[in-house]
């Protein structure tokens, strides 16, 4: 066996073992804990340049019995569901989401209300509110909910569903396999007092969610994934749009967690690379190991998709998710400029942003 064949074999076995451990942990997840009574809540929905999908999600009413004030924080006043409030905010800081949240806290919070922050492209329901609130009541410094796309048309929608719902990069799988600070997604958050104070230092960071998790972990404070999911209802998404979005995520990961960034092609999206290598090498050992990896990824995709619409699609959508993730990762290798929310920034190590000006100078 040549040195290259041995290297590819070991890589394939490592990826298969990683998936096997993830699958075992997914299958062994405990049942969701009983929901606690929901205390008074302030639910903030930061919004910039709303899309049609976001406006549809914001029009969804919450159950009337929940003690929740849901407030859209934005320079725009969209059509809102009954009972939802709007608060004008046009923050000057680079991370406008953080700016919206901090301004709302300083002007809207009443007493000891729990604070939830949910992006406008998430469909908020009872399960999400109760899940995040219960995690905070149980002592979490930061509560998160894994984003799970649903529906949609076009290859981009399939890629996002495959990546975030049924691949090794789903935030359920990432949470179960995390070592050290968790790689979380900030689509839906419950924030304790400690998290709110830490957020005040992040107005110039692009990945406030990753940095918030790192800061709280360094202080020994728990970051908890709620049992509920953050449902993202998709419409039509073209593949180039999905690749651009995921490329930005990879740039954020590279800036905030440079040690995790190389694990994307090695463990999270290796299949696209290992398939042609196995064919080219023609080694029975490599082909057998690759077959085991594929079987485990299919099983993992099905396990992660349980309880979602079209759960059976999880057995194959993960592959397009992996291809898209690897393409986006390769696109993040060169350059430190990122386009975000209609603006262009240069990313510094640690995720700090510098605004660019015409001509490319910062």
GULUM-233625 format. One line per 8 residues: number of its first residue (from 1); for each residue z, x, y of C-alpha. Coordinates in pm, whole numbers, always signed. Layout:
NUM) Z:X:Y ~ ...
% end
This chain:
1) +0:+0:+0 ~ -106:+144:+335 ~ +131:+183:+626 ~ -44:-95:+821 ~ -25:-334:+526 ~ +344:-262:+486 ~ +403:-318:+857 ~ +221:-653:+853
9) +407:-755:+536 ~ +745:-678:+691 ~ +649:-864:+1011 ~ +541:-1169:+811 ~ +859:-1167:+603 ~ +1073:-1135:+916 ~ +899:-1433:+1076 ~ +936:-1633:+754
17) +1306:-1550:+729 ~ +1353:-1649:+1094 ~ +1189:-1985:+1026 ~ +1389:-2037:+705 ~ +1718:-1984:+889 ~ +1605:-2215:+1170 ~ +1505:-2485:+920 ~ +1840:-2461:+743
25) +2025:-2496:+1073 ~ +1810:-2791:+1181 ~ +1880:-2970:+854 ~ +2253:-2893:+876 ~ +2298:-3024:+1230 ~ +2604:-3247:+1246 ~ +2570:-3611:+1337 ~ +2581:-3686:+1707
33) +2941:-3728:+1826 ~ +3053:-4069:+1941 ~ +2980:-4129:+2307 ~ +3273:-4115:+2546 ~ +3322:-4370:+2824 ~ +3096:-4275:+3114 ~ +3290:-4192:+3433 ~ +3136:-4240:+3778
41) +2818:-4033:+3793 ~ +2584:-3905:+4059 ~ +2240:-3867:+3900 ~ +2009:-3659:+4118 ~ +1629:-3668:+4077 ~ +1476:-3384:+4286 ~ +1112:-3454:+4365 ~ +826:-3264:+4531
49) +462:-3375:+4543 ~ +503:-3659:+4291 ~ +248:-3719:+4016 ~ +156:-4059:+3872 ~ +360:-3984:+3558 ~ +666:-3893:+3765 ~ +638:-4212:+3968 ~ +626:-4415:+3646
57) +940:-4244:+3517 ~ +1122:-4301:+3844 ~ +1039:-4672:+3824 ~ +1238:-4710:+3499 ~ +1569:-4893:+3559 ~ +1899:-4783:+3407 ~ +2131:-5027:+3226 ~ +2334:-5210:+3490
65) +2666:-5147:+3315 ~ +2652:-4769:+3361 ~ +2857:-4646:+3661 ~ +2568:-4434:+3789 ~ +2428:-4376:+4136 ~ +2073:-4256:+4080 ~ +1930:-4086:+4388 ~ +1582:-3944:+4442
73) +1611:-3637:+4666 ~ +1277:-3568:+4828 ~ +1080:-3550:+5154 ~ +872:-3838:+5011 ~ +999:-4192:+4959 ~ +825:-4327:+4647 ~ +846:-4678:+4504 ~ +1173:-4686:+4312
81) +1341:-4896:+4047 ~ +1593:-5157:+4156 ~ +1928:-4999:+4229 ~ +1787:-4649:+4282 ~ +1849:-4474:+4614 ~ +1641:-4226:+4815 ~ +1777:-3940:+5023 ~ +1559:-3733:+5254
89) +1560:-3362:+5174 ~ +1319:-3085:+5275 ~ +1503:-2761:+5197 ~ +1378:-2431:+5344 ~ +1485:-2218:+5044 ~ +1235:-2075:+4794 ~ +1361:-2275:+4495 ~ +1326:-2624:+4637
97) +1484:-2792:+4334 ~ +1805:-2596:+4389 ~ +1782:-2669:+4762 ~ +1746:-3044:+4700 ~ +2047:-3045:+4466 ~ +2277:-2844:+4695 ~ +2188:-3052:+4999 ~ +2250:-3375:+4807
105) +2588:-3250:+4683 ~ +2698:-3160:+5035 ~ +2595:-3499:+5175 ~ +2622:-3755:+4893 ~ +2897:-3668:+4647 ~ +3198:-3897:+4637 ~ +3527:-3777:+4496 ~ +3514:-3643:+4142
113) +3181:-3790:+4032 ~ +3016:-3608:+3743 ~ +2685:-3455:+3843 ~ +2364:-3490:+3643 ~ +2032:-3342:+3757 ~ +1718:-3470:+3585 ~ +1361:-3378:+3674 ~ +1129:-3655:+3788
121) +903:-3618:+3482 ~ +1184:-3720:+3244 ~ +1239:-4083:+3141 ~ +1612:-4138:+3191 ~ +1777:-4378:+2947 ~ +2128:-4467:+2830 ~ +2126:-4206:+2552 ~ +2047:-3922:+2793
129) +2310:-4025:+3047 ~ +2579:-4076:+2784 ~ +2488:-3755:+2600 ~ +2508:-3530:+2906 ~ +2820:-3702:+3038 ~ +2998:-3680:+2702 ~ +2925:-3308:+2679 ~ +3075:-3251:+3024
137) +3379:-3463:+2938 ~ +3425:-3256:+2622 ~ +3452:-2936:+2828 ~ +3097:-2803:+2868 ~ +3044:-2597:+3181 ~ +2674:-2678:+3156 ~ +2522:-2953:+2943 ~ +2150:-2956:+2864
145) +1909:-3183:+2680 ~ +1608:-3049:+2494 ~ +1278:-3170:+2648 ~ +1059:-3361:+2403 ~ +710:-3473:+2517 ~ +583:-3805:+2387 ~ +240:-3967:+2387 ~ -45:-3835:+2594
153) -413:-3767:+2539 ~ -614:-3447:+2535 ~ -558:-3110:+2371 ~ -309:-3013:+2639 ~ -82:-3303:+2547 ~ -103:-3209:+2179 ~ -22:-2848:+2264 ~ +284:-2947:+2469
161) +406:-3182:+2197 ~ +351:-2916:+1935 ~ +525:-2647:+2136 ~ +827:-2838:+2263 ~ +875:-3086:+1980 ~ +785:-2919:+1653 ~ +745:-2541:+1692 ~ +984:-2249:+1668
169) +984:-2259:+2049 ~ +1127:-2612:+2070 ~ +1449:-2602:+2264 ~ +1638:-2745:+1968 ~ +1526:-2447:+1758 ~ +1590:-2200:+2041 ~ +1941:-2337:+2087 ~ +2021:-2311:+1717
177) +1896:-1951:+1699 ~ +2035:-1826:+2031 ~ +2233:-1505:+2044 ~ +2407:-1441:+2375 ~ +2308:-1646:+2681 ~ +2114:-1954:+2576 ~ +1748:-1990:+2665 ~ +1773:-2341:+2806
185) +1535:-2575:+2983 ~ +1656:-2734:+3307 ~ +1470:-3064:+3271 ~ +1801:-3249:+3228 ~ +2138:-3094:+3312 ~ +2501:-3192:+3343 ~ +2681:-2961:+3586 ~ +3052:-2885:+3596
193) +3227:-2754:+3905 ~ +3180:-2397:+3782 ~ +2807:-2455:+3730 ~ +2770:-2608:+4075 ~ +2934:-2308:+4237 ~ +2714:-2069:+4038 ~ +2403:-2263:+4143 ~ +2474:-2186:+4510
201) +2367:-1826:+4440 ~ +2032:-1925:+4289 ~ +1830:-2066:+4576 ~ +1584:-1775:+4557 ~ +1553:-1762:+4175 ~ +1258:-1925:+4003 ~ +1439:-1980:+3671 ~ +1764:-2129:+3794
209) +1832:-2275:+3449 ~ +1809:-1941:+3267 ~ +2012:-1763:+3534 ~ +2275:-2037:+3538 ~ +2318:-2010:+3160 ~ +2344:-1631:+3185 ~ +2602:-1646:+3463 ~ +2823:-1897:+3281
217) +2794:-1707:+2950 ~ +2907:-1387:+3124 ~ +3221:-1573:+3233 ~ +3288:-1706:+2884 ~ +3210:-2067:+2980 ~ +3037:-2297:+2727 ~ +2675:-2405:+2762 ~ +2619:-2706:+2535
225) +2306:-2886:+2416 ~ +2363:-3261:+2412 ~ +2256:-3461:+2109 ~ +2027:-3671:+2330 ~ +1678:-3556:+2422 ~ +1498:-3554:+2755 ~ +1189:-3765:+2689 ~ +881:-3655:+2883
233) +614:-3925:+2871 ~ +272:-3764:+2893 ~ -57:-3915:+3004 ~ -373:-3707:+2976 ~ -324:-3330:+2983 ~ -615:-3089:+2951 ~ -562:-2763:+2763 ~ -619:-2527:+3061
241) -350:-2714:+3254 ~ -105:-2678:+2965 ~ -182:-2305:+2934 ~ -120:-2251:+3307 ~ +213:-2432:+3285 ~ +329:-2236:+2982 ~ +206:-1908:+3134 ~ +439:-1973:+3426
249) +725:-2027:+3179 ~ +644:-1694:+3018 ~ +644:-1522:+3356 ~ +985:-1673:+3426 ~ +1110:-1556:+3086 ~ +978:-1205:+3149 ~ +1153:-1187:+3486 ~ +1487:-1336:+3378
257) +1515:-1227:+3013 ~ +1294:-920:+2958 ~ +1466:-855:+2625 ~ +1361:-1196:+2487 ~ +1006:-1183:+2620 ~ +867:-961:+2334 ~ +1008:-1199:+2070 ~ +743:-1457:+2160
265) +452:-1295:+1967 ~ +684:-1136:+1710 ~ +887:-1440:+1600 ~ +804:-1752:+1799 ~ +423:-1747:+1786 ~ +313:-1490:+1526 ~ +95:-1711:+1307 ~ -220:-1677:+1519
273) -197:-1298:+1487 ~ -90:-1282:+1124 ~ -365:-1510:+990 ~ -659:-1280:+1081 ~ -459:-972:+983 ~ -393:-1118:+636 ~ -763:-1199:+591 ~ -868:-855:+708
281) -618:-665:+493 ~ -674:-880:+184 ~ -337:-782:+41 ~ -200:-1035:-213 ~ +154:-958:-96 ~ +68:-1029:+269 ~ -123:-1347:+178 ~ +171:-1471:-30
289) +418:-1397:+249 ~ +190:-1571:+499 ~ +165:-1878:+274 ~ +546:-1891:+266 ~ +558:-1863:+646 ~ +305:-2146:+689 ~ +499:-2369:+447 ~ +822:-2304:+637
297) +660:-2370:+976 ~ +518:-2701:+848 ~ +857:-2803:+709 ~ +1026:-2700:+1034 ~ +776:-2899:+1239 ~ +844:-3211:+1033 ~ +1221:-3161:+1049 ~ +1221:-3113:+1426
305) +1000:-3421:+1476 ~ +1222:-3661:+1283 ~ +1296:-3975:+1481 ~ +1012:-3928:+1730 ~ +693:-4136:+1755 ~ +423:-4008:+1515 ~ +676:-3775:+1353 ~ +425:-3680:+1082
313) +210:-3506:+1343 ~ +484:-3245:+1373 ~ +354:-3094:+1051 ~ +41:-2964:+1223 ~ +81:-2990:+1603 ~ +308:-2685:+1600 ~ +6:-2465:+1525 ~ -179:-2562:+1843
321) +151:-2518:+2024 ~ +176:-2163:+1889 ~ -183:-2079:+1982 ~ -124:-2207:+2334 ~ +205:-2019:+2363 ~ +48:-1691:+2252 ~ -245:-1737:+2493 ~ -2:-1805:+2778
329) +214:-1508:+2679 ~ -87:-1276:+2688 ~ -170:-1412:+3033 ~ +179:-1323:+3152 ~ +149:-955:+3057 ~ -23:-845:+3377 ~ +79:-932:+3730 ~ +397:-1054:+3895
337) +254:-1332:+4111 ~ +328:-1690:+4011 ~ +198:-2018:+4152 ~ +474:-2277:+4159 ~ +493:-2616:+4328 ~ +186:-2543:+4539 ~ +316:-2208:+4661 ~ +263:-1848:+4556
345) +548:-1604:+4492 ~ +600:-1250:+4371 ~ +862:-1233:+4096 ~ +1117:-955:+4099 ~ +1325:-843:+3803 ~ +1605:-1093:+3756 ~ +1382:-1382:+3861 ~ +1414:-1353:+4238
353) +1114:-1470:+4434 ~ +940:-1331:+4740 ~ +695:-1552:+4924 ~ +342:-1415:+4951 ~ +120:-1439:+5256 ~ -262:-1453:+5279 ~ -407:-1122:+5171 ~ -155:-1074:+4893
361) +114:-894:+5092 ~ +473:-1011:+5069
% end
